[in-house]
Amino acid sequence: MIATILPGSPNFHAVLYNERKVAKGTARLIEIKNFGILEDIDSFGKPAPEELRSYLQTYSERNGRIHQTQFHLAISCKGKEMTEDELLDFAHAYLKEMGYGQEGQPLLVYAHRDTENNHIHIVTSRVAPDGTKINDSQERIRSQRAIDRILGQDARKKTEKDLEKAKGYCYTSMAQFKALLSSLGYESYVKDDTLYIKRQGTVQMKVAVSEIEDSFPERRRNRQRQREIKALLLKYRNVNTDVKGLQADLKKNFGIDLVFFGRKDKPYGYIIIDHNRKEVLHGGHVLKMELLLDFATAEERLDRIDAFIDSVLAANPKATTFDINEKLRRSHAYIKRGVLYYGDESRNLNPLLAETILRNDRIGRIESFGAVIEAELNRLCQIYKVERRDLISLMSERKPSAARAVNQLRGIFDNTTLDYKDLKSAIRESGFQIHRTESGDILAVNFNEYIIIDLRAEGFDLTRLDYKPQKKEQPTVQKPKEHQSQPKKSGIRPLQDAGGGASDSNREWEVGKKPDYDDIDDGRTLKM
């Protein structure tokens, strides 16, 4: 463990230094304390670097006698033996030892990812909340003594606690157990049937190998959880450019550690440690390492998938969206209506590819009907607007559901008690529509069950589908009997025809026997 006190400054340039690292993606702010409303990121958003620096300068003005008001500290461990959370806990203890842990003291802590060693940077003020100067006498000597005190506090007790914690995980080999210890910040090695556990360069415990092997639990592989972790590995591999970023994201978001074996630049294997489920998994059983380390930009991956789709269509010119998505499933990509989706990225397929796939989808629907007669196939091609008739073949026999449907329709047609209207209604209720083509074919189509039947070819009595209007009987009008009294006339005088004669009472000759009043209104029937 190393704590390095960096140069002071009157303008807190360390804030801008760390924020530039954040902007590059090689650092992140993991703690902000006692910065007033700037801490309320949910309400006001992430504070700008200048706002943080200005706040520290204003805070430090309560003591004008101090010139170098900035206190900038870097704390680093060996490799990955301490996590960010452990480093943060260590920083709190260290600041308290050095006098910077007072209530109200402003504090910024940044975790950096730009070296092989986990390390953090701390920025605060040398001015205490009450305006006094924080003691900096023999600061570097006091700093080392503080580190020794903190590290020496219950070091073996912590190791014992972590060992018991590790035994509570599911693992199946000593290699997995050692990887688990590594994820907890320990080095370990086996010698003479003894497991040596080191931390901070010192052997903290010795454990018999048999004690660890006896705790190997018997368990079945949880394939569902492996599929979930595989999806996470692929997703976060695609948004990172190196192993460090991938490891950090998985640990932070899901409590998953990746421990690699071999050289750093050329590992030969890896172990997955799922801290939430307390399981240790063989990495190669979840995702091959060459796929895990296949870092590329989203654009490069989309280009690869485009080329793959092209190769699928070259091998199978009738490949549908379903066929292609089945092959893309392992890559966590899919296509839909001419658009390629991959993670959070998407883009339109090449227009020729998109049109070919959509045409194949329509052909797939046509083939699902299992047409056995040319008239059936021709009608389906019209419905689904497919011109490439040569890509579709007739079936040698009807599929079982279509054969059952023929018998069902025959029962409806053979029911002579049904009139035209009831017959059409019964056909609709059975799920069929009647289609009449220009060539005179009559077909029954069920789009829900993907069935089409040429009724003429199956010998149905098609005359029953012809509309035959029924003659309506004219109601008889009874003439009033002579002895019945005539209705009493009102006092209003009835209108009379201007001609006055009985021969003029019906002037039907003026408009014709079948009057069309529109023609009369616009004068089309007037003689010139």
KEROTOR-403595 format. One record per residue (C-alpha): y, z negated, x. Coordinates in steps of 0.1 Angstrom, whole numbers. Layout:
// KEROTOR-403595
     y     z     x
     Y     Z     X
...
END
This chain:
// KEROTOR-403595
     y     z     x
     0     0     0
    34    10    14
    68     1    -1
    97    20    15
   133    10    10
   153    42    10
   191    46    20
   217    32    -4
   245    51   -20
   277    44   -39
   271    74   -63
   234    69   -71
   223   103   -58
   187    91   -61
   189    97   -98
   197   134   -93
   170   136   -66
   143   123   -90
   156   143  -120
   153   175  -100
   117   167   -94
   113   162  -131
   128   196  -138
   104   212  -114
    74   195  -131
    64   174  -100
    76   141  -114
    82   123  -147
   102    93  -159
    77    66  -168
   100    37  -175
   137    32  -184
   150    -3  -191
   183   -19  -199
   202    14  -203
   216     7  -238
   214    36  -263
   202    60  -235
   168    43  -239
   165    54  -275
   151    88  -267
   136    92  -303
   171    91  -318
   194   106  -292
   170   127  -271
   163   125  -234
   194   114  -215
   210   139  -190
   209   130  -153
   246   126  -152
   245   101  -181
   220    80  -162
   240    81  -130
   272    74  -148
   257    43  -165
   245    28  -132
   279    34  -116
   297    17  -146
   272   -12  -145
   278   -17  -108
   316   -18  -111
   313   -54  -122
   312   -62   -84
   337   -41   -66
   330   -56   -32
   296   -39   -29
   299    -3   -15
   263     8   -13
   253    -2   -48
   222    20   -51
   187     4   -45
   161    31   -41
   125    23   -34
    92    43   -30
    58    26   -35
    28    46   -24
   -10    38   -24
   -38    55    -4
   -49    86   -23
   -57    78   -59
   -69    42   -54
   -42    30   -78
   -32    47  -111
     4    51  -123
     0    21  -146
   -13     0  -117
    16    11   -95
    40     3  -123
    25   -32  -126
    28   -37   -89
    64   -25   -90
    73   -51  -116
    58   -79   -94
    75   -65   -63
   110   -64   -80
   106   -99   -92
    97  -111   -57
   128   -93   -42
   152  -105   -69
   155   -73   -89
   135   -84  -119
   162  -103  -137
   168   -99  -175
   192   -71  -181
   188   -54  -147
   189   -16  -153
   157     2  -140
   144    37  -137
   108    44  -125
    96    79  -117
    60    89  -110
    56   118   -85
    28   143   -82
    39   162   -51
    17   146   -25
   -20   136   -21
   -11    99   -26
    -1    85   -60
    34    71   -56
    64    61   -77
   102    59   -71
   124    31   -84
   162    33   -88
   183     3   -97
   215   -15   -87
   221   -41   -60
   244   -58   -85
   228   -85  -106
   235   -87  -144
   259  -116  -137
   279   -95  -113
   266  -112   -81
   251   -93   -52
   213   -94   -50
   201  -109   -17
   194   -82     9
   191  -105    39
   161   -95    61
   152   -71    33
   124   -52    51
   107   -83    64
   108   -99    29
    95   -67    14
    63   -67    35
    57  -104    28
    61   -96    -9
    35   -69    -7
    11   -91    11
    15  -119   -15
    10   -95   -44
   -20   -78   -29
   -36  -110   -19
   -34  -125   -53
   -69  -126   -67
   -80   -93   -50
  -117  -103   -51
  -113  -116   -86
   -99   -82   -97
  -128   -64   -80
  -153   -85   -97
  -136   -79  -130
  -136   -41  -124
  -172   -41  -114
  -183   -57  -146
  -161   -32  -165
  -178    -3  -147
  -213   -17  -156
  -203   -14  -192
  -201    24  -190
  -229    48  -197
  -240    65  -164
  -273    79  -151
  -270    80  -113
  -255    62   -84
  -233    92   -78
  -218    88  -112
  -213    51  -107
  -195    57   -74
  -173    83   -91
  -165    57  -118
  -154    32   -91
  -133    59   -76
  -115    64  -109
  -108    27  -109
   -91    29   -75
  -120    19   -52
  -138    35   -23
  -176    29   -21
  -206    38     1
  -243    29     3
  -258    14    34
  -292    -3    38
  -297    -5     0
  -263   -22    -4
  -232    -8   -22
  -200   -16    -4
  -169   -16   -25
  -135   -12    -7
   -99   -15   -18
   -67   -14     2
   -89    -6    33
  -109   -39    30
  -144   -44    17
  -140   -66   -14
  -176   -68   -25
  -212   -60   -16
  -237   -53   -43
  -274   -45   -41
  -282    -9   -52
  -310   -22   -73
  -286   -42   -94
  -267   -10  -103
  -298    11  -108
  -313   -15  -132
  -282   -11  -154
  -287    26  -159
  -288    29  -197
  -311    52  -216
  -291    75  -237
  -292   109  -253
  -266   135  -244
  -238   136  -270
  -234   173  -274
  -206   171  -300
  -185   150  -276
  -193   174  -247
  -180   203  -268
  -148   183  -276
  -142   176  -239
  -150   212  -229
  -123   223  -254
   -98   199  -238
  -107   210  -203
  -101   246  -212
   -69   239  -231
   -52   219  -203
   -65   241  -176
   -46   269  -193
   -13   250  -193
   -16   238  -157
   -14   257  -124
   -34   233  -102
   -60   205  -103
   -35   177   -99
   -16   187  -131
   -49   190  -150
   -61   156  -139
   -28   139  -147
   -26   154  -182
   -62   145  -191
   -58   110  -178
   -25   104  -196
   -33   120  -229
   -70   113  -233
   -81    87  -208
  -103   112  -190
  -107   112  -152
  -120   141  -132
  -136   131   -98
  -145   160   -74
  -170   160   -46
  -167   179   -13
  -137   192     5
  -104   191   -13
   -98   228   -10
  -134   237   -18
  -152   210   -40
  -189   216   -48
  -191   195   -80
  -173   171  -103
  -178   141  -126
  -161   135  -159
  -153    99  -168
  -144    93  -205
  -127    59  -204
  -122    58  -242
  -159    63  -249
  -170    45  -216
  -192    75  -206
  -197    93  -173
  -208   129  -176
  -220   155  -152
  -192   180  -151
  -214   211  -147
  -232   202  -179
  -199   204  -198
  -180   233  -180
  -189   252  -149
  -166   243  -121
  -156   279  -114
  -143   281  -149
  -126   248  -147
  -107   258  -116
   -99   293  -129
   -62   288  -131
   -41   317  -143
   -10   324  -163
   -12   329  -201
    -2   365  -196
   -30   371  -172
   -55   356  -195
   -43   377  -224
   -46   408  -203
   -82   398  -194
   -90   392  -231
   -75   426  -240
   -97   443  -215
  -128   424  -228
  -121   435  -264
  -119   471  -252
  -152   468  -234
  -168   453  -266
  -156   483  -286
  -169   507  -260
  -203   491  -262
  -203   489  -300
  -178   513  -317
  -184   496  -350
  -176   460  -338
  -157   440  -365
  -133   412  -362
  -162   388  -368
  -183   404  -341
  -154   402  -315
  -144   367  -324
  -180   356  -319
  -178   368  -283
  -143   354  -278
  -153   319  -291
  -163   306  -257
  -129   316  -243
  -111   298  -272
   -94   330  -282
   -96   349  -315
   -81   379  -332
   -67   382  -368
   -51   412  -385
   -43   430  -352
   -30   399  -334
   -46   382  -304
   -43   344  -303
   -50   323  -272
   -40   286  -272
    -3   285  -281
     2   322  -270
    -2   353  -292
     6   390  -290
    -1   422  -309
   -32   441  -299
   -29   477  -287
   -22   497  -319
   -52   519  -314
   -75   489  -308
   -60   471  -338
   -65   501  -362
  -101   506  -349
  -110   470  -356
   -94   469  -390
  -113   502  -399
  -145   486  -387
  -138   456  -409
  -135   480  -439
  -167   498  -429
  -184   464  -426
  -174   456  -462
  -187   490  -474
  -221   485  -456
  -224   451  -472
  -228   468  -506
  -260   485  -494
  -253   519  -512
  -284   541  -517
  -268   571  -534
  -241   594  -522
  -219   588  -552
  -219   551  -545
  -209   555  -509
  -182   581  -517
  -166   557  -542
  -167   528  -517
  -150   550  -491
  -123   558  -516
  -118   521  -525
  -116   509  -489
   -97   540  -476
  -122   549  -449
  -123   586  -439
  -150   583  -412
  -179   589  -437
  -201   598  -407
  -200   562  -394
  -217   549  -425
  -254   554  -435
  -271   551  -468
  -297   524  -473
  -333   534  -479
  -337   510  -508
  -315   486  -528
  -311   451  -516
  -328   424  -537
  -295   412  -554
  -287   448  -564
  -322   454  -579
  -318   422  -599
  -284   434  -611
  -298   467  -623
  -322   448  -645
  -294   425  -657
  -273   455  -667
  -302   472  -683
  -307   442  -706
  -271   445  -716
  -273   482  -723
  -305   479  -743
  -290   454  -766
  -282   477  -795
  -264   450  -815
  -234   452  -792
  -207   476  -802
  -184   494  -776
  -160   465  -773
  -188   438  -770
  -207   459  -745
  -176   462  -722
  -170   425  -725
  -206   417  -716
  -204   439  -685
  -172   422  -673
  -187   387  -679
  -217   397  -657
  -192   403  -628
  -191   441  -629
  -163   467  -633
  -169   502  -646
  -155   530  -623
  -153   566  -634
  -147   592  -606
  -131   626  -608
  -165   642  -603
  -178   625  -634
  -198   597  -618
  -199   563  -636
  -205   533  -614
  -207   495  -619
  -191   475  -591
  -193   438  -584
  -169   429  -556
  -179   392  -555
  -216   400  -549
  -210   433  -530
  -231   454  -554
  -225   490  -565
  -248   509  -590
  -247   545  -600
  -254   541  -637
  -263   578  -643
  -288   578  -614
  -304   547  -628
  -309   563  -662
  -285   542  -682
  -274   555  -717
  -238   563  -707
  -229   574  -743
  -226   538  -751
  -196   536  -728
  -178   563  -749
  -152   550  -773
  -160   558  -809
  -133   547  -832
  -144   534  -866
  -130   549  -898
  -110   525  -918
  -115   525  -955
   -83   533  -975
   -75   505  -999
   -75   516 -1035
   -42   511 -1054
   -46   502 -1090
   -22   518 -1114
    -5   494 -1137
   -18   496 -1172
     4   511 -1199
     4   480 -1220
    17   459 -1192
    53   450 -1195
    77   468 -1170
    96   446 -1146
   130   437 -1158
   157   458 -1144
   185   441 -1124
   221   446 -1131
   225   467 -1100
   225   504 -1106
   199   522 -1084
   210   549 -1060
   202   584 -1072
   196   616 -1052
   227   637 -1049
   207   667 -1062
   198   649 -1093
   167   669 -1099
   131   658 -1096
   125   687 -1072
   150   672 -1047
   136   637 -1047
   115   643 -1015
   134   664  -989
   106   664  -964
   113   700  -956
   144   690  -938
   126   672  -909
    90   685  -910
    58   670  -921
    55   649  -889
    90   636  -883
   103   631  -848
   137   613  -851
   146   617  -815
   145   655  -818
   167   653  -849
   192   629  -832
   199   651  -802
   199   683  -822
   169   700  -807
   155   711  -841
   188   725  -854
   189   762  -859
   218   781  -844
END
